[in-house]
Amino acid sequence: MHTHIIPEKLPRWTEQFGYGNFIHLEHHRPGFARMMQGGRFFREIEQNCWDPELRISDYQKFDTQVQVICTIPVMFSYDAKPLDCLEVSMFLNDHIAEICNKYPKNYVGLGTVPMQDAELAVKELERMKTLGLKGIQIGSNINDKNLNEPQFYPIWEACERLDLAIMIHPWNMMGKSQMEKYWLPWLVGMPAETSRAICSLIFGGILEKYPKVRFNFSHASGSFLATIGRVEHGFNCRPDLVAIDNPINPRDYLGKFWTDCITHDARMLEYVLEMQGSKKVCLGSDYPFPLGDLEIGHFITEMNLPESTVEDIFCNSTLEWLNMSKEDFL
């Protein structure tokens, strides 16, 4: 339920819009491309980042049939002018929908929307629904604004109304410029960003206002579940600071949202399962990027978990999150 994809060819949006550092691809050698952020090198990607048939064969090595695909977070373009971000979003959403329509037994799509403009975002959510996409992927913050801000309320309402799931992915990591060395933004900042998003939604009362929205948090909730004791203690000892918008204990929300299983650690996954319950833990991979679980759940099969728990992780939880059924893929 957590993989990333990008079109093989992208417009030169920086040149088209006349500003910014939008991503384009330079196919400099067979099977590889440089992601360029304006004129600056961002990262090199391989063919499995855009080739749907290659991805299907990669997944077959691990007995996995279906991939939930979404864009790479650097493509969000939340800092762009809203109409320009909408154009980028529509291009990416059309690409994902095309793949899902061509390979309906292998792909499920999550779209992206211009979160910086709720009115445009809702219009694109409505269009995405007609394309057959099952939800959206959004960032852990929107231009440094937390997800509890009232400007995002229309988006949550629309997702509830349209029956669209939401995956929250860390990005725009706080403190990034102060910890560039050692890949710390990805190792330290990303887990903190996901906890930031969860705490903002809980303390801001979003899960109370929009109880039908199905949130799923990447990387096994980041640092949230690992620090729930501290979060709860802060709620109890300083309610004047923490509980000002929602009087409900944050621990009460465990098992009311979904996470993926990307822990890279069997004991940590056992803890996540204990906190969440197996029906709220989904099979994530972060494919095709190296920080992900590129053996796609292999370590789970070696944990001696009950068969029902494994089945929940491998399919049932994701199907419930997306409001789909096994029959959709048979």
Residue pairs with C-beta under 8 A, 6 or more apart in sequence:
1 68
1 167
1 216
1 260
1 282
1 283
1 284
1 318
1 321
1 322
2 68
2 70
2 167
2 169
2 218
2 260
2 262
2 282
2 284
2 285
2 286
2 292
3 55
3 67
3 68
3 69
3 70
3 285
3 286
3 287
3 288
4 49
4 69
4 70
4 71
4 72
4 286
4 287
4 288
4 289
5 49
5 50
5 52
5 55
5 69
5 70
5 71
5 72
5 95
5 96
5 99
6 25
6 45
6 49
6 50
6 71
6 72
6 75
6 92
7 50
7 91
7 92
7 95
8 25
8 27
8 33
8 50
8 51
9 25
10 23
10 24
10 25
10 91
11 24
11 91
12 22
12 24
13 20
13 22
13 23
13 24
13 84
13 87
13 88
14 20
14 21
14 22
14 24
14 38
17 80
17 81
17 84
20 38
20 79
20 80
20 84
21 37
21 38
21 39
21 40
22 37
22 38
22 77
22 80
22 88
23 35
23 36
23 37
23 42
23 72
23 74
23 75
24 35
24 36
25 33
25 34
25 35
25 36
25 45
26 33
26 34
26 36
27 33
28 34
31 46
31 47
32 44
32 45
32 46
32 47
33 44
33 45
33 49
33 50
34 41
34 42
34 43
34 44
35 41
35 42
35 43
35 44
35 45
35 74
36 42
37 74
42 74
45 288
46 288
47 54
48 54
48 55
48 58
48 287
48 288
49 72
49 288
52 99
52 102
52 103
52 106
52 107
55 67
55 287
55 288
56 67
56 103
56 106
58 287
58 288
59 65
59 67
59 106
59 287
59 296
62 295
62 296
62 297
62 298
64 283
64 296
64 297
65 105
65 106
65 329
66 105
66 106
66 107
66 108
66 329
67 106
67 107
67 108
67 287
68 107
68 108
68 109
68 110
68 134
68 167
68 318
68 322
69 96
69 99
69 100
69 107
69 108
69 109
69 110
70 96
70 109
70 110
70 111
70 112
70 137
70 167
70 169
71 92
71 96
71 112
71 137
73 137
73 139
73 169
73 170
73 171
74 171
75 88
75 92
75 112
76 85
76 112
76 115
76 138
76 139
76 171
77 84
77 85
77 88
77 89
77 114
78 85
78 114
78 115
78 116
78 139
78 142
78 143
78 172
79 116
79 143
80 88
80 114
82 114
82 116
82 117
82 120
83 120
85 114
85 116
85 117
85 120
86 113
86 114
86 117
86 120
86 124
89 111
89 112
89 113
89 114
89 124
90 124
90 127
92 111
92 112
93 109
93 111
93 112
93 124
93 127
93 128
93 131
93 133
94 131
96 109
96 110
96 111
96 133
97 109
97 111
97 128
97 131
97 132
97 133
99 107
99 109
100 107
100 108
100 109
100 132
100 133
101 132
105 329
108 134
108 322
108 324
109 131
109 132
109 133
109 134
110 133
110 134
110 135
110 136
110 137
110 165
110 167
111 124
111 125
111 128
111 131
111 133
111 135
111 136
111 137
112 136
112 137
112 138
113 120
113 121
113 124
113 125
113 128
113 136
113 138
113 155
114 120
114 121
114 124
115 121
115 138
115 139
115 142
115 152
115 155
116 142
116 143
118 151
118 152
118 153
118 154
118 155
119 154
121 154
121 155
121 158
122 154
122 155
122 158
125 136
125 155
125 158
125 159
125 162
125 164
126 158
126 162
128 136
128 164
129 162
129 164
133 164
134 164
134 165
134 322
134 323
134 324
135 159
135 164
135 165
135 166
135 167
135 214
135 322
136 159
136 164
136 165
136 166
136 167
137 166
137 167
137 168
137 169
138 147
138 166
138 167
138 168
138 169
139 168
139 169
139 170
139 171
139 172
140 147
140 168
140 169
140 170
140 171
140 172
140 193
140 194
140 196
140 197
141 147
141 171
141 172
141 174
141 193
141 196
141 197
142 149
142 152
143 172
144 172
144 174
145 151
146 196
146 197
146 200
146 204
147 168
147 197
147 200
147 201
147 204
147 206
148 200
148 201
148 203
148 204
148 205
148 206
148 245
149 204
153 209
156 206
156 209
156 210
156 213
157 210
158 164
159 165
159 166
159 210
159 213
160 210
160 212
160 213
163 323
165 214
165 216
165 321
165 322
165 323
166 213
166 214
166 215
166 216
167 216
167 217
167 218
168 194
168 197
168 198
168 215
168 216
168 217
168 218
169 218
170 189
170 190
170 191
170 193
170 194
170 197
170 218
170 219
170 222
171 193
172 193
173 185
173 186
173 189
173 190
173 192
173 193
174 189
174 192
174 193
174 196
175 185
175 189
176 185
176 189
179 185
179 188
179 189
186 291
190 219
190 222
191 219
191 222
191 223
192 222
192 223
193 222
194 217
194 218
194 219
194 221
194 222
194 223
194 224
195 221
195 222
195 223
195 224
195 227
195 231
197 217
198 217
198 221
198 222
198 224
198 257
199 224
199 231
199 250
200 206
201 207
201 215
202 246
202 248
202 250
202 253
203 242
203 243
203 245
203 246
203 250
204 245
204 246
205 245
205 246
206 213
207 213
207 215
207 253
207 256
207 257
208 246
208 248
214 257
214 258
214 321
214 323
215 257
215 258
216 257
216 258
216 259
216 260
216 282
216 321
217 224
217 257
217 258
217 259
217 260
218 259
218 260
218 262
218 284
218 286
219 259
219 260
219 262
219 263
219 284
219 286
220 259
220 260
220 261
220 262
220 263
220 268
220 269
220 272
220 281
220 284
221 259
221 272
224 231
225 254
225 259
225 271
225 272
225 275
225 276
226 268
226 271
228 250
228 251
228 254
228 275
231 250
232 249
232 250
232 251
234 241
234 242
235 242
235 243
235 249
235 250
236 249
239 247
254 275
254 276
255 275
255 276
255 277
255 280
256 280
257 280
258 276
258 280
258 281
258 282
258 317
258 321
259 272
259 276
259 280
259 281
259 282
260 281
260 282
260 283
260 284
261 269
261 272
261 281
261 282
261 283
261 284
261 293
261 297
261 300
261 313
262 284
262 285
262 286
262 292
262 293
263 269
263 272
264 293
264 299
266 299
266 302
266 303
269 281
269 299
269 300
269 303
270 303
272 281
273 281
273 305
273 309
278 308
278 309
278 312
278 313
278 317
279 312
279 316
279 317
279 320
280 317
281 312
281 313
281 317
282 313
282 317
282 318
282 321
283 296
283 297
283 300
283 313
283 314
283 315
283 317
283 318
284 292
284 293
285 292
285 293
285 294
285 296
285 297
286 292
286 293
287 293
287 294
287 296
288 294
293 299
297 313
297 314
300 310
300 313
300 314
301 310
315 326
319 325
319 326
